[in-house]
Amino acid sequence: MADLSTFFTTMLRQGGYPVTPNNIAALAAWQKAEGGWTNNKASFNPLNTTRGKAYPSMNSVGVRVYPDMATGVKQTLDTLNLPYYAKIRTLLKTGKPSTSAFAQAVYSSPWGTKHGISDVAPLGAGYGTAPSTQGIGYGSQVRMPKTVPPEVLKMIGLKPSEIPKGGGIPKSLMGALPPGVKLHTPEGFMYPRLVGTATSESGNRMVQEAYKWLGTPYAWAGGGFSGPSRGVAQGANTVGFDCSSFLQYVWNKVAGVKIPRVTYSQWRAGYEPKDGLRPGDAVFFHMGKQGPGHVGMYIGNDQFIHAPHTGDVVKISRLSSYGGYVGARRYA
């Protein structure tokens, strides 16, 4: 396999961008977050682009598998040249983007699975820290504030005494993880900014349970009613969830409702919410011949939690910017 440095050097040169250490570092951080080529079967596709319908896809999202580096470079550049990515191109043209600035440009765009820093607005009154700028990899999230608004406490069910000073993972959440399952988080755990979300007690419990699994690896065909497990095929060496098993686990654990195992069966079960989305509702994406190819759980404030694809982890994304949304289901 051609190494990533060669790929990005070639990509920068062919795109007319300066080949600088900053540009290489920014692209490498992006690749590490996306996991393309090294953590999945998306050969010659380090940034998990879905461009090029003539080439096979490796998952329901449509991430492509390219036959060689030349094809991968061309398809990646063709994606980058779309109008949505002007900010990324501008930073690359300078030759010296900081990782944090590059992360904000990437993840305020529609690219990928919304890793990284997409919530970069000022936090406002009551929040004691600015959004994290440490690398790329955890989307739609900000550092745990020093002063937590009551609605956030209500949503995630934490007491003020449970929140470590300066952020971090509360022991009450760490204690819920079974042996062998680790939270893959950067230094200074980050929670989503949930403000003013109306919900129910059952919705609160759904969100609280789902939060315990943030950072759990995606394992194709892994997981089920009892929690994460070893997957098969590309998930054979990973203990975790896939998208539908994560929903199956949470609904069974919190509500005692045993929903079907696969995404398109979950789509056919339950009923369509007529009163708007509530935390706990299953949200579906990317309609195919049998039904939707991806599912997550709505948690309020335009956000959902999901297990995206091989090489990724359970994370939070924005519903309005994720793309491919086709509807929702409620099971109780």
C-alpha positions in Angstrom: 0.0 0.0 0.0 1.3 3.5 -0.9 1.7 5.3 2.4 -0.6 8.2 3.4 2.2 10.8 3.1 2.6 9.9 -0.6 -1.1 10.0 -1.2 -1.5 13.5 0.4 1.7 14.8 -1.2 0.3 13.7 -4.6 -3.1 15.1 -3.8 -1.7 18.5 -2.8 0.5 18.8 -5.9 -2.3 17.8 -8.3 -4.7 20.1 -6.6 -2.3 23.0 -6.9 -1.9 23.4 -3.1 1.5 23.9 -1.3 3.1 20.7 -0.1 3.9 21.9 3.5 4.2 20.2 6.9 1.1 22.0 8.0 -1.0 20.8 5.1 0.3 17.2 5.5 -0.4 17.3 9.2 -3.9 18.7 8.7 -4.8 16.0 6.2 -3.3 13.3 8.3 -5.4 14.4 11.3 -8.5 14.3 9.1 -7.6 10.8 7.9 -7.1 9.6 11.4 -10.6 10.8 12.3 -12.2 9.3 9.2 -10.3 6.1 9.3 -10.4 5.6 5.5 -8.1 3.0 4.0 -6.3 2.1 7.3 -9.3 1.3 9.5 -11.7 0.0 6.9 -11.8 -1.5 3.4 -12.0 1.9 1.6 -8.7 1.3 -0.3 -7.0 4.5 -1.7 -9.7 6.5 0.0 -8.3 7.9 3.3 -11.0 10.5 3.7 -13.9 8.2 3.1 -15.3 10.1 0.1 -18.5 8.7 -1.5 -17.7 10.1 -5.0 -17.6 7.9 -8.0 -20.7 5.7 -8.4 -18.8 3.5 -10.9 -16.7 2.1 -8.0 -17.9 -0.3 -5.4 -19.0 0.9 -2.0 -17.9 -0.7 1.3 -20.9 0.3 3.5 -24.5 1.6 3.5 -23.3 5.2 3.5 -21.6 4.7 0.1 -17.9 5.1 1.0 -16.1 4.0 -2.2 -13.3 1.5 -2.8 -10.9 2.7 -5.4 -8.5 0.4 -7.5 -5.4 2.6 -7.2 -3.9 5.7 -5.8 -4.4 7.8 -9.0 -8.2 7.1 -8.9 -8.4 7.8 -5.2 -6.5 11.1 -5.5 -8.7 12.2 -8.4 -12.0 11.3 -6.6 -10.9 13.0 -3.4 -9.9 16.2 -5.2 -13.2 16.1 -7.2 -15.1 16.0 -3.9 -12.9 18.8 -2.4 -13.7 21.0 -5.4 -17.4 21.0 -4.7 -18.8 24.4 -3.6 -19.4 23.3 0.0 -15.7 22.9 0.7 -14.4 26.4 -0.1 -13.2 27.1 3.4 -11.1 23.9 3.4 -9.6 24.8 0.0 -8.8 28.3 1.3 -6.9 27.0 4.3 -4.9 24.5 2.2 -4.0 27.3 -0.2 -2.3 29.2 2.7 0.0 26.2 3.3 -0.1 26.7 7.0 -3.5 25.9 8.5 -3.6 25.1 12.2 -5.1 21.7 13.0 -7.9 23.3 15.0 -8.8 25.8 12.2 -8.7 23.0 9.6 -10.9 20.9 11.8 -13.5 23.6 12.1 -13.6 24.1 8.4 -13.9 20.4 7.6 -16.6 19.7 10.1 -18.8 22.7 9.5 -19.0 21.3 6.0 -21.2 18.3 4.9 -18.1 16.0 4.4 -18.0 12.6 6.1 -19.7 11.4 9.3 -19.4 14.7 11.1 -16.3 13.9 13.2 -14.5 16.9 14.6 -15.5 20.3 15.8 -18.8 21.5 14.2 -20.2 23.5 17.1 -17.8 26.5 17.2 -20.2 29.2 18.2 -19.7 31.1 21.4 -21.0 29.1 24.3 -22.9 32.0 26.0 -23.7 32.7 29.6 -23.2 29.9 32.1 -20.5 28.0 30.1 -17.1 28.2 31.6 -14.9 27.0 28.7 -14.5 27.5 25.0 -15.0 24.7 22.5 -12.1 22.2 22.4 -9.6 22.6 19.6 -7.5 19.5 20.4 -7.3 17.6 17.1 -10.1 16.2 15.0 -12.4 13.4 15.9 -15.5 14.1 18.0 -18.3 16.1 16.3 -21.0 18.4 17.5 -19.5 18.5 20.9 -18.0 21.0 23.4 -16.1 20.6 26.6 -18.2 20.0 29.7 -18.9 23.5 31.1 -17.9 24.5 34.6 -21.4 25.8 35.3 -24.0 23.3 33.9 -27.5 24.6 33.0 -30.3 22.7 34.7 -31.7 21.5 31.4 -28.4 19.8 30.6 -28.4 18.1 34.0 -32.0 17.0 33.5 -31.1 15.6 30.0 -28.1 13.5 31.0 -29.1 12.7 34.6 -25.9 13.9 36.3 -25.7 15.6 39.6 -23.3 18.5 40.0 -21.1 16.5 42.3 -20.6 13.9 39.6 -19.0 16.2 37.1 -15.2 16.4 37.4 -13.7 19.8 37.7 -12.4 20.9 34.3 -14.3 18.2 32.4 -13.3 14.5 32.2 -15.4 11.3 32.2 -17.7 11.1 35.3 -17.0 8.0 37.3 -20.7 7.3 37.3 -20.5 6.7 33.5 -17.2 4.9 33.5 -18.6 2.4 36.1 -21.3 1.3 33.6 -18.9 0.0 31.1 -18.5 -3.8 30.9 -15.0 -5.4 31.0 -13.1 -5.1 27.8 -15.0 -2.1 26.5 -13.2 1.2 26.6 -14.3 4.8 25.8 -12.0 6.0 23.0 -12.0 9.7 23.9 -9.4 12.5 23.6 -8.0 14.2 26.6 -10.8 16.1 28.2 -14.1 14.2 27.4 -16.6 16.3 25.5 -20.4 16.3 25.8 -22.8 17.6 23.3 -24.4 21.0 23.9 -28.0 20.2 24.6 -30.0 23.3 25.5 -33.7 23.8 26.1 -34.8 20.3 24.8 -38.3 19.3 25.9 -38.4 15.6 26.6 -39.9 12.9 28.8 -38.5 10.9 31.7 -38.2 7.8 29.4 -36.4 10.0 26.9 -34.0 11.2 29.6 -33.2 7.6 30.5 -32.7 6.7 26.8 -30.2 9.5 26.4 -28.4 8.8 29.7 -27.9 5.1 28.7 -26.8 5.9 25.2 -24.2 8.4 26.5 -22.5 5.6 28.4 -21.4 4.1 25.1 -19.9 7.1 23.4 -16.6 6.1 22.0 -17.4 2.4 21.7 -16.0 0.9 18.5 -18.2 0.1 15.5 -18.3 -3.7 14.9 -20.1 -4.9 11.8 -22.8 -7.4 13.0 -21.6 -6.9 16.6 -23.8 -6.1 19.5 -27.4 -6.9 20.4 -29.9 -6.9 23.3 -27.3 -7.6 25.9 -24.7 -5.0 24.8 -21.6 -4.9 22.6 -20.1 -8.1 21.3 -17.5 -9.2 18.7 -18.6 -8.7 15.1 -18.1 -10.8 12.0 -16.4 -10.2 8.7 -14.8 -6.7 8.9 -15.9 -6.6 12.5 -14.4 -9.9 13.5 -11.6 -8.4 15.5 -13.7 -5.7 17.2 -16.0 -5.7 20.2 -18.7 -3.1 19.8 -22.0 -2.2 18.1 -23.2 -1.6 14.6 -25.9 1.0 13.9 -28.9 -1.2 14.4 -27.7 -3.2 17.3 -27.0 0.0 19.2 -30.6 1.0 18.9 -31.7 -2.6 19.7 -29.6 -2.5 22.9 -30.8 0.9 24.2 -34.5 0.2 23.6 -34.3 -3.1 25.3 -32.2 -1.9 28.2 -34.3 1.2 29.0 -37.8 0.4 27.8 -37.8 -3.4 27.7 -38.9 -3.2 24.0 -37.2 -5.8 21.7 -37.0 -4.1 18.3 -35.8 -6.1 15.3 -32.0 -6.6 14.6 -31.5 -5.0 11.2 -32.1 -1.5 10.0 -34.7 -2.1 7.4 -36.7 -4.3 9.8 -36.5 -1.6 12.4 -37.9 0.8 9.8 -40.9 -1.4 9.3 -41.5 -1.8 13.0 -43.0 0.8 15.4 -44.8 3.9 14.1 -44.0 7.2 12.5 -44.0 10.0 15.1 -46.7 12.6 14.3 -45.9 15.1 17.0 -42.3 15.8 16.1 -39.1 14.0 17.1 -38.5 13.1 20.8 -35.3 11.8 22.4 -35.2 8.0 21.9 -36.8 8.0 18.5 -35.0 6.0 15.8 -33.9 8.2 12.9 -33.1 6.6 9.5 -30.9 7.5 6.6 -30.0 6.5 3.0 -33.0 4.7 1.6 -32.2 1.5 -0.4 -34.2 -1.2 -2.1 -34.9 -3.1 1.1 -35.2 0.0 3.3 -32.9 2.5 5.0 -29.2 1.7 5.3 -28.4 3.5 8.5 -30.1 4.3 11.8 -29.3 6.4 14.9 -31.2 7.6 18.0 -32.4 11.2 18.3 -31.3 12.9 21.5 -32.7 16.4 21.0 -31.5 19.8 19.8 -30.9 18.7 16.2 -28.6 15.9 17.4 -28.5 12.1 17.2 -26.2 9.4 18.5 -25.1 6.5 16.3 -22.5 3.9 15.3 -21.6 5.1 11.8 -19.3 2.6 10.1 -16.3 0.3 10.3 -13.3 2.3 11.7 -15.5 4.7 13.6 -17.0 4.8 17.1 -20.4 5.6 18.7 -20.7 9.4 18.4 -23.0 12.3 18.1 -23.9 14.1 14.8 -26.2 16.9 13.7 -29.4 15.7 12.1 -29.8 18.8 9.8 -26.3 18.5 8.3 -25.8 14.7 8.2 -27.5 14.1 4.9 -29.8 11.3 3.6 -32.5 11.5 6.4 -35.6 9.6 5.4 -37.8 9.5 8.5 -38.2 8.3 12.1 -39.9 5.5 14.1 -41.0 5.2 17.7 -41.5 1.9 19.4 -43.4 2.7 22.6 
